Amino acid sequence: MEQTSSNVKWHAHSVDHAQRVQMKGHQPAILWFTGLSGSGKSTIANAVDALLHKHGCHTYLLDGDNVRHGLNGDLGFSDKDRVENIRRIGEVAKLFVDAGLVVSTAFISPFVADRKMVREMCQEGQFVEVFVDTPLDVCESRDPKGLYKKARKGEIRNFTGIDSAYEAPVQPEVHLKTADQSIEASAQHVVDFLVAQGLVTLAE
């Protein structure tokens, strides 16, 4: 992103990234959950966060709705606002990673380019794309907020999966098919990946 602020300078910290990571006892990462509304992103991300916390990992969960109550409360759902929404979340998640945490983000993030943008903010191996792959008809049948019904009636515009595109990940690090897998199994799948990659070690 083009820098528009003037007279600013990056300040080095007395406590650096490596020292923060060493104190945490595990590697930091962004777990980027992406999928349609109603796919189960937030539920699975919350289950993963709870599992990691149980095993002594330092974590934080950024949820799409929660963030729009504050940080991104000024943004709508146009394509332009969606891009800015993801850019801000990427920058915040990057700060959490710098602090040594495993941060989970649960956002539709429908565009490949935006997810790529966040990946490129991170060091190699720190961005874990988790595709919560749930068929549209299953998401619609869940419809916990009644948003699909409103979108079908034309009461909501720019709704992903209806009149706004969702660009599915091509090679996600983790691919979850929630129509065939429970929330618990999906969460364990993510944690197993992190263990296999050496990002976390589970406490007994």
VEXFI-632878 format. One record per atom (N, C-alpha, C): residue in one letter; x, z, y. Coordinates in steps of 0.1 Angstrom, whole numbers, plus 5000, padded with zeros to 4 digits. Last residue first. Example, Ala and Ser with C-alpha at 12.3 -4.5 7.8 and 13.67 -1.06 7.14 Angstrom:
BEGIN
guvo=s | u=5128 | w=5071 | v=4978
guvo=s | u=5137 | w=5071 | v=4989
guvo=s | u=5129 | w=5079 | v=5000
guvo=a | u=5132 | w=5078 | v=4943
guvo=a | u=5123 | w=5078 | v=4955
guvo=a | u=5132 | w=5078 | v=4967
***
This chain:
BEGIN
guvo=e | u=5014 | w=5271 | v=4679
guvo=e | u=5007 | w=5276 | v=4666
guvo=e | u=4997 | w=5287 | v=4669
guvo=a | u=5012 | w=5246 | v=4703
guvo=a | u=5016 | w=5260 | v=4700
guvo=a | u=5008 | w=5263 | v=4687
guvo=l | u=5023 | w=5213 | v=4702
guvo=l | u=5012 | w=5222 | v=4701
guvo=l | u=5017 | w=5236 | v=4696
guvo=t | u=5039 | w=5195 | v=4726
guvo=t | u=5041 | w=5202 | v=4713
guvo=t | u=5031 | w=5213 | v=4712
guvo=v | u=5037 | w=5163 | v=4743
guvo=v | u=5034 | w=5177 | v=4741
guvo=v | u=5037 | w=5182 | v=4727
guvo=l | u=5051 | w=5139 | v=4740
guvo=l | u=5047 | w=5144 | v=4753
guvo=l | u=5044 | w=5159 | v=4753
guvo=g | u=5057 | w=5126 | v=4717
guvo=g | u=5066 | w=5137 | v=4721
guvo=g | u=5063 | w=5142 | v=4735
guvo=q | u=5039 | w=5109 | v=4706
guvo=q | u=5048 | w=5104 | v=4716
guvo=q | u=5058 | w=5114 | v=4721
guvo=a | u=5025 | w=5126 | v=4690
guvo=a | u=5032 | w=5116 | v=4683
guvo=a | u=5043 | w=5110 | v=4693
guvo=v | u=5011 | w=5141 | v=4709
guvo=v | u=5021 | w=5148 | v=4701
guvo=v | u=5030 | w=5138 | v=4695
guvo=l | u=4994 | w=5121 | v=4720
guvo=l | u=5004 | w=5128 | v=4729
guvo=l | u=5015 | w=5135 | v=4720
guvo=f | u=4979 | w=5115 | v=4697
guvo=f | u=4988 | w=5105 | v=4703
guvo=f | u=4998 | w=5112 | v=4712
guvo=d | u=4965 | w=5139 | v=4693
guvo=d | u=4975 | w=5134 | v=4683
guvo=d | u=4984 | w=5124 | v=4689
guvo=v | u=4949 | w=5138 | v=4716
guvo=v | u=4959 | w=5149 | v=4715
guvo=v | u=4970 | w=5145 | v=4704
guvo=v | u=4932 | w=5117 | v=4709
guvo=v | u=4940 | w=5116 | v=4721
guvo=v | u=4952 | w=5126 | v=4720
guvo=h | u=4920 | w=5127 | v=4686
guvo=h | u=4928 | w=5114 | v=4686
guvo=h | u=4937 | w=5113 | v=4698
guvo=q | u=4906 | w=5148 | v=4696
guvo=q | u=4918 | w=5151 | v=4687
guvo=q | u=4926 | w=5138 | v=4686
guvo=a | u=4886 | w=5135 | v=4710
guvo=a | u=4895 | w=5143 | v=4717
guvo=a | u=4908 | w=5146 | v=4709
guvo=s | u=4873 | w=5122 | v=4688
guvo=s | u=4879 | w=5114 | v=4699
guvo=s | u=4889 | w=5122 | v=4706
guvo=a | u=4864 | w=5144 | v=4674
guvo=a | u=4873 | w=5135 | v=4667
guvo=a | u=4880 | w=5127 | v=4678
guvo=e | u=4846 | w=5155 | v=4693
guvo=e | u=4857 | w=5163 | v=4688
guvo=e | u=4868 | w=5154 | v=4682
guvo=i | u=4827 | w=5134 | v=4696
guvo=i | u=4835 | w=5139 | v=4707
guvo=i | u=4848 | w=5146 | v=4703
guvo=s | u=4829 | w=5111 | v=4667
guvo=s | u=4824 | w=5123 | v=4674
guvo=s | u=4833 | w=5126 | v=4686
guvo=q | u=4825 | w=5076 | v=4664
guvo=q | u=4834 | w=5088 | v=4663
guvo=q | u=4829 | w=5099 | v=4672
guvo=d | u=4812 | w=5053 | v=4668
guvo=d | u=4815 | w=5056 | v=4654
guvo=d | u=4823 | w=5069 | v=4653
guvo=a | u=4809 | w=5052 | v=4695
guvo=a | u=4797 | w=5049 | v=4687
guvo=a | u=4799 | w=5053 | v=4672
guvo=t | u=4834 | w=5054 | v=4706
guvo=t | u=4826 | w=5066 | v=4705
guvo=t | u=4813 | w=5064 | v=4697
guvo=k | u=4864 | w=5045 | v=4700
guvo=k | u=4851 | w=5039 | v=4698
guvo=k | u=4841 | w=5050 | v=4695
guvo=l | u=4893 | w=5044 | v=4719
guvo=l | u=4883 | w=5053 | v=4713
guvo=l | u=4870 | w=5045 | v=4712
guvo=h | u=4926 | w=5038 | v=4720
guvo=h | u=4913 | w=5031 | v=4720
guvo=h | u=4903 | w=5039 | v=4712
guvo=v | u=4954 | w=5044 | v=4739
guvo=v | u=4945 | w=5050 | v=4730
guvo=v | u=4932 | w=5042 | v=4731
guvo=e | u=4968 | w=5025 | v=4755
guvo=e | u=4975 | w=5034 | v=4746
guvo=e | u=4967 | w=5040 | v=4735
guvo=p | u=4953 | w=4992 | v=4756
guvo=p | u=4953 | w=5006 | v=4760
guvo=p | u=4962 | w=5014 | v=4750
guvo=q | u=4953 | w=4963 | v=4761
guvo=q | u=4962 | w=4970 | v=4753
guvo=q | u=4963 | w=4985 | v=4757
guvo=v | u=4931 | w=4956 | v=4777
guvo=v | u=4935 | w=4947 | v=4766
guvo=v | u=4944 | w=4954 | v=4756
guvo=p | u=4902 | w=4972 | v=4791
guvo=p | u=4917 | w=4972 | v=4788
guvo=p | u=4920 | w=4963 | v=4776
guvo=a | u=4876 | w=4953 | v=4806
guvo=a | u=4881 | w=4962 | v=4796
guvo=a | u=4896 | w=4961 | v=4794
guvo=e | u=4861 | w=4952 | v=4835
guvo=e | u=4872 | w=4945 | v=4828
guvo=e | u=4879 | w=4955 | v=4819
guvo=y | u=4828 | w=4949 | v=4844
guvo=y | u=4838 | w=4959 | v=4839
guvo=y | u=4848 | w=4951 | v=4831
guvo=a | u=4811 | w=4937 | v=4874
guvo=a | u=4819 | w=4935 | v=4861
guvo=a | u=4827 | w=4948 | v=4857
guvo=s | u=4778 | w=4944 | v=4883
guvo=s | u=4792 | w=4945 | v=4887
guvo=s | u=4800 | w=4945 | v=4874
guvo=d | u=4753 | w=4946 | v=4874
guvo=d | u=4756 | w=4935 | v=4883
guvo=d | u=4770 | w=4936 | v=4889
guvo=i | u=4760 | w=4961 | v=4849
guvo=i | u=4747 | w=4954 | v=4851
guvo=i | u=4750 | w=4943 | v=4861
guvo=g | u=4786 | w=4970 | v=4847
guvo=g | u=4779 | w=4967 | v=4835
guvo=g | u=4766 | w=4960 | v=4837
guvo=t | u=4783 | w=4990 | v=4876
guvo=t | u=4791 | w=4984 | v=4866
guvo=t | u=4784 | w=4982 | v=4852
guvo=f | u=4763 | w=4980 | v=4902
guvo=f | u=4764 | w=4990 | v=4891
guvo=f | u=4772 | w=4984 | v=4880
guvo=n | u=4756 | w=4969 | v=4927
guvo=n | u=4770 | w=4970 | v=4923
guvo=n | u=4772 | w=4981 | v=4912
guvo=r | u=4726 | w=4989 | v=4935
guvo=r | u=4734 | w=4976 | v=4935
guvo=r | u=4749 | w=4979 | v=4931
guvo=i | u=4697 | w=5002 | v=4924
guvo=i | u=4711 | w=5005 | v=4926
guvo=i | u=4718 | w=4991 | v=4925
guvo=e | u=4673 | w=4990 | v=4920
guvo=e | u=4673 | w=5001 | v=4930
guvo=e | u=4687 | w=5005 | v=4933
guvo=g | u=4669 | w=4971 | v=4901
guvo=g | u=4674 | w=4966 | v=4914
guvo=g | u=4675 | w=4977 | v=4924
guvo=k | u=4662 | w=4979 | v=4876
guvo=k | u=4651 | w=4977 | v=4886
guvo=k | u=4656 | w=4971 | v=4899
guvo=r | u=4687 | w=4984 | v=4866
guvo=r | u=4679 | w=4973 | v=4860
guvo=r | u=4667 | w=4969 | v=4869
guvo=a | u=4694 | w=5006 | v=4881
guvo=a | u=4701 | w=4994 | v=4882
guvo=a | u=4693 | w=4982 | v=4877
guvo=k | u=4676 | w=5025 | v=4870
guvo=k | u=4675 | w=5021 | v=4885
guvo=k | u=4682 | w=5008 | v=4887
guvo=k | u=4685 | w=5026 | v=4844
guvo=k | u=4671 | w=5022 | v=4847
guvo=k | u=4670 | w=5017 | v=4861
guvo=y | u=4711 | w=5035 | v=4848
guvo=y | u=4709 | w=5022 | v=4843
guvo=y | u=4695 | w=5017 | v=4846
guvo=l | u=4707 | w=5061 | v=4858
guvo=l | u=4712 | w=5051 | v=4867
guvo=l | u=4710 | w=5037 | v=4861
guvo=g | u=4699 | w=5085 | v=4846
guvo=g | u=4689 | w=5075 | v=4849
guvo=g | u=4693 | w=5063 | v=4857
guvo=k | u=4718 | w=5102 | v=4838
guvo=k | u=4714 | w=5103 | v=4852
guvo=k | u=4703 | w=5093 | v=4856
guvo=p | u=4722 | w=5095 | v=4811
guvo=p | u=4719 | w=5109 | v=4815
guvo=p | u=4714 | w=5111 | v=4829
guvo=d | u=4721 | w=5072 | v=4792
guvo=d | u=4717 | w=5072 | v=4806
guvo=d | u=4713 | w=5086 | v=4811
guvo=r | u=4718 | w=5064 | v=4764
guvo=r | u=4721 | w=5078 | v=4768
guvo=r | u=4716 | w=5080 | v=4783
guvo=s | u=4712 | w=5038 | v=4764
guvo=s | u=4703 | w=5047 | v=4757
guvo=s | u=4706 | w=5061 | v=4760
guvo=e | u=4734 | w=5027 | v=4778
guvo=e | u=4720 | w=5027 | v=4784
guvo=e | u=4711 | w=5036 | v=4777
guvo=c | u=4754 | w=5031 | v=4759
guvo=c | u=4755 | w=5038 | v=4772
guvo=c | u=4741 | w=5038 | v=4779
guvo=v | u=4744 | w=5014 | v=4740
guvo=v | u=4746 | w=5028 | v=4737
guvo=v | u=4746 | w=5036 | v=4750
guvo=d | u=4746 | w=4989 | v=4753
guvo=d | u=4733 | w=4994 | v=4748
guvo=d | u=4733 | w=5009 | v=4745
guvo=l | u=4774 | w=4987 | v=4757
guvo=l | u=4765 | w=4989 | v=4768
guvo=l | u=4751 | w=4994 | v=4764
guvo=p | u=4795 | w=5006 | v=4735
guvo=p | u=4787 | w=4994 | v=4738
guvo=p | u=4777 | w=4997 | v=4749
guvo=t | u=4825 | w=5021 | v=4745
guvo=t | u=4811 | w=5024 | v=4740
guvo=t | u=4803 | w=5012 | v=4744
guvo=d | u=4856 | w=5031 | v=4746
guvo=d | u=4849 | w=5019 | v=4743
guvo=d | u=4835 | w=5021 | v=4736
guvo=v | u=4876 | w=5043 | v=4766
guvo=v | u=4864 | w=5049 | v=4759
guvo=v | u=4854 | w=5038 | v=4757
guvo=f | u=4909 | w=5040 | v=4765
guvo=f | u=4897 | w=5032 | v=4767
guvo=f | u=4886 | w=5038 | v=4758
guvo=v | u=4933 | w=5055 | v=4783
guvo=v | u=4924 | w=5058 | v=4772
guvo=v | u=4911 | w=5050 | v=4774
guvo=e | u=4966 | w=5051 | v=4791
guvo=e | u=4953 | w=5045 | v=4793
guvo=e | u=4945 | w=5048 | v=4781
guvo=v | u=4989 | w=5071 | v=4804
guvo=v | u=4983 | w=5068 | v=4791
guvo=v | u=4969 | w=5064 | v=4793
guvo=f | u=5019 | w=5072 | v=4820
guvo=f | u=5005 | w=5067 | v=4822
guvo=f | u=5000 | w=5063 | v=4808
guvo=q | u=5045 | w=5077 | v=4813
guvo=q | u=5037 | w=5088 | v=4820
guvo=q | u=5022 | w=5084 | v=4821
guvo=g | u=5060 | w=5056 | v=4804
guvo=g | u=5055 | w=5066 | v=4794
guvo=g | u=5046 | w=5077 | v=4800
guvo=e | u=5079 | w=5053 | v=4833
guvo=e | u=5076 | w=5047 | v=4820
guvo=e | u=5072 | w=5059 | v=4811
guvo=q | u=5063 | w=5068 | v=4862
guvo=q | u=5075 | w=5064 | v=4854
guvo=q | u=5070 | w=5060 | v=4840
guvo=c | u=5037 | w=5053 | v=4882
guvo=c | u=5042 | w=5063 | v=4873
guvo=c | u=5055 | w=5058 | v=4867
guvo=m | u=5026 | w=5033 | v=4896
guvo=m | u=5030 | w=5045 | v=4904
guvo=m | u=5038 | w=5054 | v=4895
guvo=e | u=5017 | w=5015 | v=4877
guvo=e | u=5030 | w=5012 | v=4884
guvo=e | u=5035 | w=5023 | v=4893
guvo=r | u=4993 | w=5026 | v=4871
guvo=r | u=5003 | w=5027 | v=4861
guvo=r | u=5017 | w=5024 | v=4867
guvo=v | u=4979 | w=5020 | v=4894
guvo=v | u=4982 | w=5034 | v=4891
guvo=v | u=4993 | w=5035 | v=4881
guvo=m | u=4977 | w=4992 | v=4890
guvo=m | u=4983 | w=4997 | v=4903
guvo=m | u=4987 | w=5012 | v=4900
guvo=k | u=4963 | w=4989 | v=4867
guvo=k | u=4977 | w=4985 | v=4867
guvo=k | u=4984 | w=4991 | v=4879
guvo=r | u=4939 | w=4997 | v=4876
guvo=r | u=4945 | w=5005 | v=4866
guvo=r | u=4960 | w=5002 | v=4865
guvo=d | u=4934 | w=4975 | v=4893
guvo=d | u=4935 | w=4989 | v=4899
guvo=d | u=4942 | w=4998 | v=4889
guvo=a | u=4933 | w=4953 | v=4876
guvo=a | u=4944 | w=4954 | v=4887
guvo=a | u=4945 | w=4968 | v=4892
guvo=v | u=4911 | w=4958 | v=4861
guvo=v | u=4924 | w=4958 | v=4855
guvo=v | u=4935 | w=4960 | v=4865
guvo=f | u=4883 | w=4977 | v=4872
guvo=f | u=4892 | w=4966 | v=4874
guvo=f | u=4906 | w=4968 | v=4868
guvo=p | u=4868 | w=5000 | v=4869
guvo=p | u=4864 | w=4988 | v=4862
guvo=p | u=4874 | w=4977 | v=4862
guvo=s | u=4867 | w=5031 | v=4867
guvo=s | u=4878 | w=5022 | v=4871
guvo=s | u=4877 | w=5009 | v=4864
guvo=i | u=4852 | w=5053 | v=4859
guvo=i | u=4849 | w=5040 | v=4853
guvo=i | u=4861 | w=5031 | v=4855
guvo=f | u=4872 | w=5082 | v=4852
guvo=f | u=4866 | w=5073 | v=4862
guvo=f | u=4863 | w=5060 | v=4855
guvo=a | u=4888 | w=5109 | v=4847
guvo=a | u=4876 | w=5103 | v=4841
guvo=a | u=4869 | w=5095 | v=4852
guvo=t | u=4920 | w=5120 | v=4841
guvo=t | u=4911 | w=5114 | v=4851
guvo=t | u=4900 | w=5106 | v=4844
guvo=s | u=4941 | w=5147 | v=4834
guvo=s | u=4932 | w=5138 | v=4829
guvo=s | u=4923 | w=5133 | v=4840
guvo=v | u=4975 | w=5155 | v=4836
guvo=v | u=4963 | w=5154 | v=4843
guvo=v | u=4954 | w=5143 | v=4837
guvo=v | u=4998 | w=5178 | v=4828
guvo=v | u=4991 | w=5167 | v=4821
guvo=v | u=4977 | w=5166 | v=4828
guvo=l | u=5023 | w=5186 | v=4853
guvo=l | u=5011 | w=5188 | v=4846
guvo=l | u=5007 | w=5176 | v=4838
guvo=g | u=5044 | w=5186 | v=4871
guvo=g | u=5047 | w=5188 | v=4857
guvo=g | u=5035 | w=5190 | v=4848
guvo=a | u=5043 | w=5177 | v=4897
guvo=a | u=5042 | w=5192 | v=4895
guvo=a | u=5044 | w=5195 | v=4880
guvo=d | u=5041 | w=5150 | v=4892
guvo=d | u=5053 | w=5155 | v=4898
guvo=d | u=5054 | w=5170 | v=4897
guvo=v | u=5014 | w=5150 | v=4883
guvo=v | u=5025 | w=5147 | v=4874
guvo=v | u=5038 | w=5152 | v=4879
guvo=f | u=5001 | w=5156 | v=4907
guvo=f | u=5000 | w=5165 | v=4896
guvo=f | u=5011 | w=5163 | v=4886
guvo=l | u=5008 | w=5132 | v=4921
guvo=l | u=5013 | w=5145 | v=4926
guvo=l | u=5012 | w=5156 | v=4915
guvo=k | u=4994 | w=5114 | v=4906
guvo=k | u=5009 | w=5113 | v=4907
guvo=k | u=5015 | w=5126 | v=4912
guvo=a | u=4968 | w=5120 | v=4913
guvo=a | u=4973 | w=5123 | v=4899
guvo=a | u=4988 | w=5122 | v=4898
guvo=v | u=4968 | w=5112 | v=4939
guvo=v | u=4966 | w=5126 | v=4936
guvo=v | u=4971 | w=5129 | v=4922
guvo=e | u=4971 | w=5084 | v=4936
guvo=e | u=4981 | w=5092 | v=4944
guvo=e | u=4980 | w=5107 | v=4941
guvo=g | u=4948 | w=5078 | v=4920
guvo=g | u=4962 | w=5076 | v=4915
guvo=g | u=4972 | w=5084 | v=4923
guvo=i | u=4929 | w=5084 | v=4938
guvo=i | u=4930 | w=5092 | v=4926
guvo=i | u=4944 | w=5090 | v=4920
guvo=r | u=4933 | w=5064 | v=4957
guvo=r | u=4935 | w=5078 | v=4961
guvo=r | u=4937 | w=5087 | v=4949
guvo=r | u=4928 | w=5041 | v=4941
guvo=r | u=4941 | w=5043 | v=4948
guvo=r | u=4943 | w=5058 | v=4951
guvo=i | u=4901 | w=5045 | v=4935
guvo=i | u=4911 | w=5045 | v=4924
guvo=i | u=4925 | w=5047 | v=4930
guvo=n | u=4889 | w=5042 | v=4960
guvo=n | u=4887 | w=5053 | v=4952
guvo=n | u=4898 | w=5055 | v=4942
guvo=e | u=4897 | w=5016 | v=4967
guvo=e | u=4903 | w=5027 | v=4974
guvo=e | u=4901 | w=5040 | v=4967
guvo=v | u=4882 | w=5002 | v=4948
guvo=v | u=4896 | w=5000 | v=4948
guvo=v | u=4903 | w=5012 | v=4955
guvo=r | u=4856 | w=5009 | v=4956
guvo=r | u=4861 | w=5013 | v=4943
guvo=r | u=4876 | w=5012 | v=4942
guvo=d | u=4855 | w=4997 | v=4982
guvo=d | u=4855 | w=5012 | v=4980
guvo=d | u=4860 | w=5017 | v=4967
guvo=k | u=4854 | w=4970 | v=4974
guvo=k | u=4865 | w=4975 | v=4983
guvo=k | u=4866 | w=4991 | v=4981
guvo=d | u=4831 | w=4969 | v=4959
guvo=d | u=4844 | w=4966 | v=4953
guvo=d | u=4855 | w=4972 | v=4961
guvo=s | u=4810 | w=4997 | v=4967
guvo=s | u=4814 | w=4983 | v=4969
guvo=s | u=4827 | w=4981 | v=4962
guvo=f | u=4802 | w=5023 | v=4967
guvo=f | u=4805 | w=5017 | v=4954
guvo=f | u=4807 | w=5002 | v=4955
guvo=g | u=4817 | w=5045 | v=4992
guvo=g | u=4806 | w=5040 | v=4984
guvo=g | u=4810 | w=5034 | v=4971
guvo=l | u=4834 | w=5074 | v=5005
guvo=l | u=4834 | w=5061 | v=4998
guvo=l | u=4821 | w=5058 | v=4991
guvo=d | u=4836 | w=5099 | v=5014
guvo=d | u=4833 | w=5089 | v=5024
guvo=d | u=4832 | w=5075 | v=5018
guvo=g | u=4845 | w=5115 | v=4993
guvo=g | u=4831 | w=5116 | v=4997
guvo=g | u=4827 | w=5106 | v=5007
guvo=n | u=4869 | w=5119 | v=4981
guvo=n | u=4864 | w=5106 | v=4982
guvo=n | u=4849 | w=5105 | v=4986
guvo=l | u=4872 | w=5147 | v=4983
guvo=l | u=4883 | w=5138 | v=4986
guvo=l | u=4878 | w=5124 | v=4989
guvo=g | u=4843 | w=5156 | v=4976
guvo=g | u=4852 | w=5160 | v=4986
guvo=g | u=4861 | w=5149 | v=4990
guvo=h | u=4826 | w=5145 | v=4957
guvo=h | u=4821 | w=5156 | v=4965
guvo=h | u=4830 | w=5159 | v=4977
guvo=r | u=4841 | w=5128 | v=4943
guvo=r | u=4833 | w=5122 | v=4953
guvo=r | u=4825 | w=5132 | v=4961
guvo=v | u=4852 | w=5144 | v=4923
guvo=v | u=4861 | w=5140 | v=4934
guvo=v | u=4853 | w=5134 | v=4946
guvo=n | u=4830 | w=5147 | v=4906
guvo=n | u=4835 | w=5159 | v=4914
guvo=n | u=4843 | w=5154 | v=4925
guvo=d | u=4827 | w=5122 | v=4895
guvo=d | u=4816 | w=5127 | v=4903
guvo=d | u=4822 | w=5138 | v=4912
guvo=g | u=4852 | w=5119 | v=4880
guvo=g | u=4847 | w=5109 | v=4890
guvo=g | u=4837 | w=5115 | v=4900
guvo=d | u=4875 | w=5146 | v=4877
guvo=d | u=4863 | w=5139 | v=4873
guvo=d | u=4857 | w=5131 | v=4884
guvo=l | u=4905 | w=5156 | v=4867
guvo=l | u=4899 | w=5150 | v=4878
guvo=l | u=4887 | w=5142 | v=4874
guvo=l | u=4919 | w=5185 | v=4853
guvo=l | u=4910 | w=5174 | v=4851
guvo=l | u=4903 | w=5169 | v=4864
guvo=y | u=4951 | w=5196 | v=4843
guvo=y | u=4940 | w=5196 | v=4853
guvo=y | u=4932 | w=5183 | v=4850
guvo=t | u=4974 | w=5219 | v=4826
guvo=t | u=4966 | w=5207 | v=4827
guvo=t | u=4957 | w=5208 | v=4840
guvo=h | u=4999 | w=5229 | v=4806
guvo=h | u=4994 | w=5231 | v=4819
guvo=h | u=4987 | w=5218 | v=4823
guvo=c | u=4993 | w=5241 | v=4772
guvo=c | u=4997 | w=5230 | v=4782
guvo=c | u=4991 | w=5233 | v=4795
guvo=g | u=4985 | w=5259 | v=4752
guvo=g | u=4995 | w=5263 | v=4762
guvo=g | u=5000 | w=5252 | v=4772
guvo=h | u=4964 | w=5252 | v=4736
guvo=h | u=4977 | w=5251 | v=4731
guvo=h | u=4989 | w=5253 | v=4741
guvo=k | u=4943 | w=5252 | v=4753
guvo=k | u=4943 | w=5262 | v=4742
guvo=k | u=4957 | w=5263 | v=4736
guvo=h | u=4948 | w=5230 | v=4769
guvo=h | u=4949 | w=5243 | v=4775
guvo=h | u=4950 | w=5254 | v=4764
guvo=l | u=4942 | w=5210 | v=4750
guvo=l | u=4956 | w=5211 | v=4755
guvo=l | u=4958 | w=5225 | v=4761
guvo=l | u=4915 | w=5214 | v=4747
guvo=l | u=4924 | w=5215 | v=4735
guvo=l | u=4938 | w=5217 | v=4740
guvo=a | u=4905 | w=5210 | v=4773
guvo=a | u=4903 | w=5223 | v=4766
guvo=a | u=4913 | w=5225 | v=4755
guvo=d | u=4911 | w=5183 | v=4776
guvo=d | u=4917 | w=5193 | v=4785
guvo=d | u=4916 | w=5207 | v=4779
guvo=v | u=4895 | w=5172 | v=4757
guvo=v | u=4910 | w=5170 | v=4756
guvo=v | u=4916 | w=5181 | v=4764
guvo=a | u=4870 | w=5178 | v=4767
guvo=a | u=4874 | w=5183 | v=4754
guvo=a | u=4889 | w=5182 | v=4752
guvo=n | u=4871 | w=5163 | v=4791
guvo=n | u=4869 | w=5178 | v=4792
guvo=n | u=4874 | w=5184 | v=4779
guvo=a | u=4873 | w=5137 | v=4781
guvo=a | u=4884 | w=5142 | v=4789
guvo=a | u=4883 | w=5158 | v=4790
guvo=i | u=4847 | w=5136 | v=4769
guvo=i | u=4859 | w=5136 | v=4760
guvo=i | u=4871 | w=5141 | v=4768
guvo=t | u=4831 | w=5138 | v=4791
guvo=t | u=4829 | w=5147 | v=4780
guvo=t | u=4842 | w=5148 | v=4772
guvo=s | u=4839 | w=5116 | v=4807
guvo=s | u=4841 | w=5130 | v=4812
guvo=s | u=4840 | w=5140 | v=4801
guvo=k | u=4833 | w=5094 | v=4789
guvo=k | u=4847 | w=5096 | v=4795
guvo=k | u=4848 | w=5111 | v=4799
guvo=g | u=4810 | w=5084 | v=4778
guvo=g | u=4816 | w=5097 | v=4773
guvo=g | u=4829 | w=5101 | v=4778
guvo=s | u=4796 | w=5063 | v=4788
guvo=s | u=4805 | w=5061 | v=4776
guvo=s | u=4810 | w=5074 | v=4770
guvo=g | u=4783 | w=5066 | v=4812
guvo=g | u=4776 | w=5070 | v=4800
guvo=g | u=4784 | w=5068 | v=4787
guvo=s | u=4798 | w=5037 | v=4826
guvo=s | u=4790 | w=5049 | v=4828
guvo=s | u=4782 | w=5053 | v=4816
guvo=l | u=4825 | w=5025 | v=4806
guvo=l | u=4813 | w=5024 | v=4813
guvo=l | u=4807 | w=5037 | v=4816
guvo=g | u=4860 | w=5035 | v=4811
guvo=g | u=4849 | w=5031 | v=4803
guvo=g | u=4836 | w=5030 | v=4812
guvo=t | u=4890 | w=5055 | v=4809
guvo=t | u=4882 | w=5044 | v=4815
guvo=t | u=4871 | w=5039 | v=4806
guvo=f | u=4912 | w=5080 | v=4815
guvo=f | u=4900 | w=5076 | v=4807
guvo=f | u=4892 | w=5066 | v=4815
guvo=w | u=4944 | w=5085 | v=4816
guvo=w | u=4935 | w=5077 | v=4824
guvo=w | u=4923 | w=5072 | v=4815
guvo=l | u=4964 | w=5110 | v=4818
guvo=l | u=4955 | w=5105 | v=4808
guvo=l | u=4944 | w=5098 | v=4815
guvo=i | u=4996 | w=5112 | v=4829
guvo=i | u=4982 | w=5109 | v=4834
guvo=i | u=4975 | w=5104 | v=4822
guvo=a | u=5020 | w=5139 | v=4823
guvo=a | u=5014 | w=5126 | v=4820
guvo=a | u=5000 | w=5124 | v=4827
guvo=p | u=5049 | w=5158 | v=4815
guvo=p | u=5037 | w=5155 | v=4823
guvo=p | u=5032 | w=5141 | v=4820
guvo=q | u=5060 | w=5175 | v=4786
guvo=q | u=5062 | w=5164 | v=4795
guvo=q | u=5049 | w=5162 | v=4803
guvo=h | u=5065 | w=5211 | v=4785
guvo=h | u=5060 | w=5198 | v=4780
guvo=h | u=5062 | w=5188 | v=4790
guvo=g | u=5073 | w=5233 | v=4799
guvo=g | u=5076 | w=5233 | v=4785
guvo=g | u=5070 | w=5221 | v=4778
guvo=k | u=5073 | w=5241 | v=4826
guvo=k | u=5060 | w=5239 | v=4819
guvo=k | u=5062 | w=5238 | v=4804
guvo=m | u=5100 | w=5242 | v=4834
guvo=m | u=5092 | w=5254 | v=4834
guvo=m | u=5079 | w=5253 | v=4825
guvo=q | u=5106 | w=5215 | v=4832
guvo=q | u=5113 | w=5224 | v=4823
guvo=q | u=5105 | w=5237 | v=4822
guvo=v | u=5091 | w=5205 | v=4853
guvo=v | u=5088 | w=5201 | v=4840
guvo=v | u=5094 | w=5211 | v=4830
guvo=r | u=5104 | w=5216 | v=4875
guvo=r | u=5090 | w=5219 | v=4873
guvo=r | u=5086 | w=5216 | v=4858
guvo=q | u=5129 | w=5204 | v=4873
guvo=q | u=5128 | w=5219 | v=4872
guvo=q | u=5114 | w=5223 | v=4869
guvo=a | u=5123 | w=5177 | v=4877
guvo=a | u=5129 | w=5182 | v=4864
guvo=a | u=5128 | w=5197 | v=4862
guvo=h | u=5114 | w=5178 | v=4904
guvo=h | u=5105 | w=5174 | v=4893
guvo=h | u=5110 | w=5179 | v=4880
guvo=d | u=5129 | w=5206 | v=4922
guvo=d | u=5126 | w=5192 | v=4919
guvo=d | u=5117 | w=5190 | v=4907
guvo=v | u=5128 | w=5227 | v=4949
guvo=v | u=5125 | w=5227 | v=4935
guvo=v | u=5121 | w=5212 | v=4931
guvo=s | u=5132 | w=5217 | v=4974
guvo=s | u=5142 | w=5225 | v=4969
guvo=s | u=5141 | w=5226 | v=4953
guvo=h | u=5124 | w=5183 | v=4981
guvo=h | u=5120 | w=5196 | v=4978
guvo=h | u=5132 | w=5204 | v=4972
guvo=a | u=5128 | w=5160 | v=5009
guvo=a | u=5131 | w=5164 | v=4995
guvo=a | u=5127 | w=5179 | v=4993
guvo=h | u=5104 | w=5141 | v=5027
guvo=h | u=5113 | w=5153 | v=5026
guvo=h | u=5115 | w=5158 | v=5012
guvo=w | u=5102 | w=5111 | v=5043
guvo=w | u=5100 | w=5118 | v=5031
guvo=w | u=5110 | w=5129 | v=5030
guvo=k | u=5087 | w=5108 | v=5076
guvo=k | u=5099 | w=5108 | v=5067
guvo=k | u=5096 | w=5116 | v=5055
guvo=v | u=5071 | w=5091 | v=5103
guvo=v | u=5070 | w=5100 | v=5091
guvo=v | u=5083 | w=5098 | v=5082
guvo=n | u=5065 | w=5074 | v=5124
guvo=n | u=5073 | w=5087 | v=5126
guvo=n | u=5071 | w=5097 | v=5115
guvo=s | u=5032 | w=5062 | v=5115
guvo=s | u=5045 | w=5061 | v=5121
guvo=s | u=5052 | w=5075 | v=5122
guvo=s | u=5012 | w=5048 | v=5089
guvo=s | u=5016 | w=5060 | v=5097
guvo=s | u=5030 | w=5058 | v=5103
guvo=t | u=5010 | w=5026 | v=5073
guvo=t | u=5005 | w=5025 | v=5087
guvo=t | u=5009 | w=5037 | v=5096
guvo=q | u=5024 | w=5009 | v=5047
guvo=q | u=5024 | w=5022 | v=5054
guvo=q | u=5020 | w=5019 | v=5069
guvo=e | u=5005 | w=4992 | v=5022
guvo=e | u=5013 | w=4991 | v=5035
guvo=e | u=5012 | w=5005 | v=5042
guvo=m | u=5008 | w=5000 | v=4988
guvo=m | u=5000 | w=5000 | v=5000
guvo=m | u=5009 | w=5000 | v=5012
***
